Amino acid sequence: MSPHAFLPEDLYAGTLVTRIWSTAGIPGPSVAAIRADGVYDLSRHVATMSTLLEAEQPASLVQGYAGQRVGSLEELLANSTEASRDPHKPFFLSPCDLQVIKAAGVTFATSMIERVIEEKAGGDASRAQAIRAQVLAQIGTDLSAIKPGSPQAQQLKNALQAQGIWSQYLEVGIGKDAEVFTKAPVLSSVGAGSDVGIRSDSHWNNPEPEVVLAVNSRGVIQGAALGNDVNLRDIEGRSALLLGKAKDNNASCAIGPFIRLFDDTFNLDHVRREVVHLQVTGEDGFVMFGVNSMDQISRDPLELVAQTMGAHQYPDGFMLFMGTLFAPTQDRDQAGAGFTHHLGDAVRIRSQHLGALHNRVSHSETVTPWQFGLRAFFNNLAARGLLDKAV
């Protein structure tokens, strides 16, 4: 990863905050700012990203914090690739910490159809192509033009039920209630350069390039990042009740490379128009490209945040994956089977304002085990004398 490939198109113009593994004194995770002259540890000002996002104007705080320079962006990037990482030098982590990691599903018409196909194929990739043609012929309408929960959506639901093709995915795709689930435990997401994990018993899976909102306890969106909601299509396709097994595995959630805070250079309207580009490059020479255009989402970000909160509270805030337009149908291993990951795939997710998130695909069972949980986190903050900065 190079700084040019890592940063947004406007480089350092925005307020870019992340977390790093700091090796100064007692090693541990630190909130950090990415600036033109280097990466700065902000832990003496604020100990958790959750605390920072509770501020009324977090971008103004970050811009006013001096921090302690830990190295150049080039140096941290060079040490963030998991396969060659030196644990005694600083490297990038996922930019969130105490926030619950939530995800909204079936928020784009194209991916909604692919979920229906997974369901009807029972997780069998070899049946996908034939079922795709059948489903599209039966639906026969542009679902992206339908507002979820509207009278028009109810009319379509009645018509599809009469044809016998109604699905739980269509219910959340065009019904009044969005699908929102917990993607991963607190502190378990991985960041730029780390491996992402797929289960070794999955044979039909794909990346999901998404925009991830950084939301505080009051439901205020304070910024955004990129994310990869690694998806096991065969497991979820067998039964939606296997969603947890399909979605929540070691290293199956990547967020980064930073959170871009809302300021004079970046706001929610930029998020609404963001175009996310995906590139998967395999060690076998296979290359796949994809695009996720946020202007085609069926529910506004504010609606998704409101539905996430609903009858719930998130005292430490949450990160919200907003879903993806991208659903790969390009064949890789055999005709009609579509795409699935191979070990060693390099996944690059990039957008104009949010930089680039780079990860490599491995098995969840063999990637670096997740061992730094809440107990370890707070013990570490205590040992570093930072607990008073965590509230």
N, C-alpha and C positions, 0 to 999 in steps of 0.2 A: 504494500500500500504506500502510495506517495501522498504528500500533503495536498497536491492539486486534485488527486482522485478522491480524497477523503472529504474535502471541504465543500461548502455550497458554492454556487457559481459566483456569488458576491463575496466569496472568501471570508474575511474576518469582519465584515460589516455588521453582522448580527451579534446577539448575545448568546454564545455557545457554552453550555455547561454540561459537564459529564461527571463521572466518577472514575477515579484511578486507584490502583493499588500503590500506595505510597510506601517507600522503603526508608524514609527519613526517621531515625529514632526507632520506635516500636512500629513495625510494619502494620498496615491496615488500610481499609478503604477510606478515601477522602473525596469530598466534593471538589471539583476543579473547574477552572475556566480556561477555555482555549482562546489564546490571543495571538496577535501577529508576531509577538516576540517570544512566544513559548507557552507552555502549559503551567498554570498556577494552582497550587494547592490552597483551597479556601477553608480548610478544616478549622483554623483558628478563629474564623468568623462564623461558620455554620457547619455543623457536623453531619447533617443528613440532607439529602435532596428533598425529602418530605417536608422538613422544617423550612427550607428555602422557599418552596412553592406555597407555603401558608402566608407569606408576606403579601402585602397589597401590590407592591411593584417589585417583584423579584429581579427583574432585569436591571432596574436602577441600583439595587443593592449590589449586584454582582459587578456592575460597572464601577462602583465606588470602593469595592474591596481591593486592597493591595494584593493580598495573598503571598505565597512563597513560590518562586519559580522552581520547578522540579526538572525541567529539561525542555528541549525543543520538541515541536510536534513530530519532526522526523525521528527523533530518538524514541519517543513513546510508541510511535507506529511500528518501528522496526522491532520492538520488543513485545508487541501485542499479538503476533501470530502464535497460536498455541503450540504448534509443533516445534518452534525454536525459541520459546520464551525463557528468559532468565528470571526466575522468581525473586532474585535479589536486586532487580532493577524495576522502576515503575512501568506499569502498562495500563491500558484502558480496560475498564469494567463496563457493565451495563449502566446506563445513567440513572436508573431509579434504585431506590432501596426499600423503604418501608411501605411503599404503595402496593395495594392489591393489583394484580395483573388480570385485567378483564378483557374480553373480546366480544365484539358483535359479529355475528355470522349472517350470511345470506342477505347482504345489503346491496348487492349488485345483481342485475337480471341474469347476466351470463353465468356467474358462479352459482346462482340459484338453480339454473337448469342443470348444471353439473352435479349439484348435490342430489337432485332428483334422479339423475342417471346413476350415480353411485348407489343410491337406495334400491333402484329397480334392478341393478346388476348384482346386488348382494355382495358388493366388494370385489367382484370378478372383473378385472381390467379387460379381459378378452371379449367380454360382452358389451363393452361400452359403446363402440362405434355403431352397432346396429340399434341399440336402445336409444342413442342420441338422435338418430334420424327419425325413429318412431315417435319419440317425445316431442321433438320440434314440429313434426307434422301434425300431431294432435293438438298442441297448444295453439299454433297458428296465429300468434299475435305478438306484438312488441311489448314485452313485459316491462321494459325500462320506461315506457310512457305512462305506466300506471302508478298512481300514488298509493302507497300502502295504507290500508284502513279506509279508503275512500269508497263511496257507493259503487264506482266503476270496478274497484277491486272485488267487492262483494258479488257483483254480477258475474265477473269472471270466475270467481270461486264456485258459484252455483253451476256455471256451465261446465267447468272442469270436473266437478263432482258427478255431474250427469254422464260425463264420458268415462268415469271410473279411473281418472288419473290424478286425483287429488293426493297431495303429499304433505307430510309435516314440514318439509322445507318450503313449499309454496305457502303454507300457513304463516310462517314467520317472515317470508319474503314479501308477501303482499297483504298480509293481515295487519291488524292494528298493533300487535305486540311484536317487538323486535326480539330476535334471539340474542341473549347476552349470557355469557358463561365465564367462569373463572378459568383462565388459561393456564396459570402456573402459580406456585406458591411464592410468597413474599421472599425476595432476595435470590430467587433461583434462575432468573434470566441471565443470559450471557451477552457479552458486548462485542464490539468490533474486533475481529481477528481470532476470536474463539471458534472452536468447532461447534457445529449444531448437530443434534442427535436425531436419528431415526431408529425405531426399534428394529432389531435384527430379524424379527418374524414378519415384518411388513414388506410387501412386494409391489405395492402401488401407492406412491406417495409423491409429494411435491412441495416446493416452497410456496408461501403466500406472502407476496410483497405488500405491505400495508403502511398507512400512516397511523401513528400511535399518539393519542392525545395525553398530555400530562395535566391531570385534574386534581385540584386540592380538595380538602374536606368540605368546603362550601359549595362544591360543584363548579368552581371557576376554572376554565381552561387557561392554563398559564403558558403553554407552549406545546411543541410537538416534536416527535422523533420518527425514525423509520423502524419497521419491525418485520420479522419473519415469523409468521405463525405456522411453523412446520406442521404439515397436514398428512395424516396416514389415511388415504382414501379407502383402502381395502378394509381396514378395521372399522371405521365409522360406517362404511357402506353396508357391512353385515348387520349392524344395528345402531341406531342413534343412541341407544343406551350405553354403547361403548365409547361415547364421546370422550370421557375422561381418559381412557386408555389410548385413544387415538391422538389426543391433544397434549396431555401432560406427562411428559417423559423427561429424563435427564437431558438437559441442553436443548430441549425442543422449542425454546422461546428465545429469540434474539432481538434485542432492542439497542438502537444506537444510530450513529456513533456518538451522538450527543443529543441533548434536548435543546432546541432553539427556542428561547423564551420570547414571548410577545413583547415587542418594542416598536420603535418608529420604523423599523425595516421589515417587520414580519407580524402578521396578525391572522385572525381566523379566516378572513377572505382569501388569503394566500393558501391556507390549508384547503379550502373548498375548491380551489383551482389547481392544486398540486398534481403533477403527473409523475408517477413513480415508475421507473424503468428497472427491469429485471434482466440479468444475464446469468445463465448457468453454463459453466464450461467444465466438461468432464475430462478426466485423464485419458479417456478413449477417443478424444477429439470431437466429441459431440458438443454442439453449442445450441442453446435455446434462448430466445429473447421473449420478453413479455412486457406488457404495459398495464398499469392500473391508473386510470384517470378519475380523479376524485369528483369531477363535475358530473359523473354518471352515477353517483351513489343515490340510492333511493330514499335515504333518510338523512336529514341534515345532521351535522355533528352535534348541534345543541340538543336535538331530539334524542340522539343516541346517549348523550350524557344524562339527560333527564330520565330516560328509561333505565339506565344503569342504576341510578340512585333510587328511583321509584320509592319503595317502602324500605329502604336500606340506608345506612350511614357508613361512611368510610372516613374515620377520624384521622387516618394518615394519608388520605387521598388515594387515587388509583391511576393506573395507566390503562388506556382504552384503545385496543386494536379496533379499527373501524371497518374491517372487512376488505375484500379485494375483488376487483373486476376480473383478475387473471385466473384462468382455469385451464391448464395445459392440455391440449389434445394432440400435440405433435408426437408422432410415433418415435420411439427410441429403439427398443429391443426387437419388437415384432409388429407387423402390420396389424392395425386395429387395436393395439394394446395401449396406445397413448404413451405418456411420459411417466417415468419413475426415476428416482435418484439412484446413482451409483456412488459407492464410497469414494471419497476424494473429490467429488464435485465442488467446484468453487462457485459460490453464490454471491452475486453482487447486486445490491438493491440501491438505487440512486434516484435523487430528485433534485430539482433546481435549488430549493431553499434548505434542504435537510441533509445535504452531503451524500455520503455513500457508506453503506453497511456491508462489510465483507466477512464472509464466514465460509468454512469448509465443512463438508458433510462427513460424518462418521456415525458409528453406531452408538446409541444411547448407553448401551451396556459397557462400552469401552472408552468413552470420552472421560475427561477428568471428572471424578465424582464430585457432586455438590455436597460440601461439608461445612460451609460457612453460613450457618443459619442465624436466627435471631439471637440465640443465647451467645454464640460466638461473637456476633456483631456488637452486642452491648458490653460483653466482657472486654472486647477490644477497645471500645470507646472509653470505658472506665480506666483501662490500663494506660491509655494515652492522655487522660485528663480532659476528655472532650464531652463528657455527659452533660455538662451545663450548656453546651452548644447544640445539643440535640433536641431541645424543646423550644 
